[in-house]
């Protein structure tokens, strides 16, 4: 974890508050009442880490924003395409744990860095990247648990996938349904929309928030 206290996100004084960086704000009326809450308008994985409230050069409070892994269950039909949304800023690894008890417990099938994808041989011809990792033409043998984690082995998402039956549509039919594994645009995370800490009321001349990100 880096300790970067040079990046100011939002700040207030007796006359006004302003957002120094997009996505962070403080409310002036609340500030005048001694409420130094910082609102993160689009929290996500890239904003994990420590946030520091500083007043006149003195650190008042450190708050850590944590993000819980998303756990999803999906039921699919043979021939459909499985699309794993990977809207995360860092390189990730995709692990597969099959349902066959005689098979390996967990296999790294792909690594993704931005839009660059590298997969093991048996997946190379079936996988492409277009806003997510797409596994085409799934069969019952693709049933299992798909885990997305970063290079520090921190789990970001877990998808339990069950593939059953035969699809009545041809595999390349325009009407073929793609399963988008996402929930209300939260992709690979669940998070609080507001990071809020209320401090003891006292008279302030100025206050600012800085951040420390995990790297």
C-alpha positions in Angstrom: 0.0 0.0 0.0 1.3 3.4 -0.9 1.0 6.4 1.4 0.3 9.2 -1.1 -1.0 12.2 0.8 -0.3 14.7 -2.0 -3.5 14.2 -4.0 -6.3 16.4 -2.7 -9.8 15.2 -3.5 -12.1 17.8 -2.0 -11.8 20.8 0.3 -13.8 23.3 2.3 -13.4 26.6 4.0 -15.8 29.0 5.7 -17.1 30.4 2.3 -17.4 27.3 0.1 -16.5 23.7 -0.7 -15.1 22.5 -3.9 -14.3 19.1 -5.6 -10.7 19.0 -6.6 -11.0 15.7 -8.3 -14.1 14.5 -10.1 -16.2 11.9 -8.2 -15.6 13.4 -4.7 -17.5 16.1 -2.9 -18.2 17.7 0.4 -21.4 19.6 1.3 -20.8 23.1 2.6 -23.9 23.3 4.8 -22.9 20.1 6.5 -19.3 21.3 6.9 -20.4 24.5 8.7 -22.3 22.2 11.2 -19.1 20.2 11.8 -20.0 17.3 9.5 -16.9 16.6 7.5 -18.3 13.7 5.4 -16.7 12.9 2.0 -19.1 11.6 -0.6 -17.8 9.3 -3.3 -20.2 9.5 -6.2 -19.0 6.4 -8.1 -17.2 4.1 -5.7 -15.4 1.1 -7.2 -12.3 -1.0 -7.1 -10.0 1.7 -8.3 -11.0 3.8 -5.3 -10.1 1.3 -2.6 -7.7 2.4 0.0 -7.2 5.0 2.8 -8.7 8.5 2.9 -7.5 11.2 5.3 -9.3 14.2 6.6 -6.9 17.0 7.3 -7.6 20.4 9.0 -5.0 23.1 9.0 -2.2 20.6 8.5 -3.5 18.2 11.2 -4.8 14.8 10.3 -8.2 14.3 12.0 -9.2 10.8 10.8 -8.1 8.0 8.5 -10.9 6.0 6.9 -10.4 2.8 4.7 -12.8 2.1 1.8 -13.1 -1.6 1.3 -14.8 -3.4 -1.6 -16.6 -6.8 -1.2 -16.2 -9.4 -3.9 -19.3 -10.0 -6.0 -20.8 -13.5 -5.8 -23.1 -14.5 -8.7 -24.9 -17.7 -9.8 -25.9 -18.2 -13.5 -27.8 -20.9 -15.4 -27.1 -21.2 -19.1 -27.9 -23.5 -22.0 -25.5 -25.3 -24.3 -24.2 -23.1 -27.2 -24.7 -19.8 -25.4 -21.8 -17.3 -24.8 -20.6 -16.6 -21.3 -19.5 -13.0 -20.9 -17.5 -12.0 -17.7 -17.5 -8.3 -17.2 -14.0 -7.1 -16.3 -14.4 -3.4 -15.7 -11.4 -3.2 -13.4 -8.3 -1.1 -13.8 -5.7 -3.6 -12.9 -4.5 -6.8 -14.6 -6.5 -9.8 -13.5 -6.4 -13.6 -13.7 -9.4 -15.9 -14.4 -9.5 -19.2 -12.5 -11.8 -22.1 -13.3 -12.8 -24.8 -10.8 -14.8 -27.5 -12.6 -17.5 -29.8 -11.2 -15.6 -33.0 -12.1 -14.2 -34.3 -8.8 -11.5 -36.1 -10.7 -10.3 -32.9 -12.3 -7.9 -30.3 -11.0 -9.2 -28.2 -8.1 -8.4 -24.9 -9.8 -6.9 -23.9 -13.1 -5.7 -20.5 -14.3 -7.3 -20.2 -17.8 -6.7 -16.6 -18.8 -5.0 -13.4 -17.8 -6.3 -10.0 -18.9 -4.4 -6.7 -18.9 -6.6 -4.0 -20.3 -7.8 -5.4 -23.6 -4.9 -7.9 -24.0 -5.9 -11.5 -23.2 -3.7 -14.6 -22.9 -5.4 -18.0 -22.4 -4.2 -21.6 -22.1 -4.5 -23.7 -25.3 -7.9 -25.3 -24.7 -9.5 -21.8 -24.3 -7.5 -19.8 -26.8 -9.8 -20.4 -29.8 -13.0 -19.9 -27.7 -12.2 -16.7 -25.9 -12.3 -13.1 -27.1 -12.3 -9.7 -25.4 -15.0 -7.1 -26.1 -15.9 -5.1 -23.0 -15.4 -8.4 -21.1 -14.0 -11.9 -21.4 -16.3 -13.9 -23.7 -16.3 -17.7 -23.7 -18.2 -18.9 -26.8 -20.3 -22.0 -27.2 -20.4 -23.3 -23.6 -21.3 -26.9 -22.9 -22.0 -28.7 -19.7 -18.3 -29.4 -19.2 -17.9 -25.6 -18.8 -20.0 -25.7 -15.6 -18.2 -24.7 -12.5 -16.8 -21.7 -10.6 -15.1 -18.9 -12.4 -13.0 -16.7 -10.1 -11.5 -13.3 -11.1 -8.6 -12.1 -8.9 -5.9 -9.5 -9.2 -2.2 -10.2 -9.3 -2.0 -10.0 -5.5 -4.4 -13.0 -5.4 -7.2 -10.8 -4.1 -10.6 -12.2 -5.2 -12.7 -9.6 -7.1 -15.6 -11.7 -8.4 -16.9 -15.3 -8.2 -19.3 -16.7 -10.7 -21.0 -20.1 -10.3 -22.1 -21.3 -13.7 -24.3 -24.2 -14.6 -24.7 -25.2 -18.3 -27.6 -27.6 -19.1 -29.5 -29.0 -22.0 -29.3 -28.2 -25.7 -30.1 -24.7 -27.1 -32.8 -24.8 -29.7 -31.0 -22.0 -31.5 -28.0 -22.6 -33.7 -24.8 -21.6 -32.0 -24.3 -18.7 -34.4 -27.9 -17.5 -34.6 -28.3 -13.7 -34.4 -31.0 -14.4 -31.7 -28.6 -16.3 -29.5 -28.7 -14.9 -26.0 -25.5 -13.7 -24.3 -25.5 -13.9 -20.5 -24.1 -10.7 -19.0 -22.9 -11.5 -15.6 -23.5 -8.2 -13.9 -25.9 -6.8 -11.4 -27.3 -3.2 -11.7 -24.1 -1.9 -13.3 -22.0 -2.9 -10.3 -19.9 -5.4 -12.3 -17.2 -6.9 -10.2 -17.9 -5.3 -6.9 -20.4 -4.3 -4.3 -19.7 -1.0 -2.5 -21.2 1.7 -0.4 -22.0 4.8 -2.4 -21.1 7.1 0.4 -18.0 7.1 2.6 -19.2 8.9 5.7 -17.5 9.7 8.9 -18.9 12.3 11.3 -16.4 14.2 13.4 -16.7 16.1 16.7 -18.2 19.5 16.1 -15.7 22.4 16.4 -14.9 25.6 14.5 -12.8 25.0 11.4 -10.9 27.4 9.2 -10.3 24.9 6.3 -10.4 21.1 5.7 -9.4 18.8 2.9 -9.5 15.1 2.0 -6.6 13.2 0.5 -6.3 9.6 -0.5 -3.9 6.7 -0.3 -4.5 4.0 -3.0 -3.6 0.4 -2.9 -1.1 -0.5 -5.6 
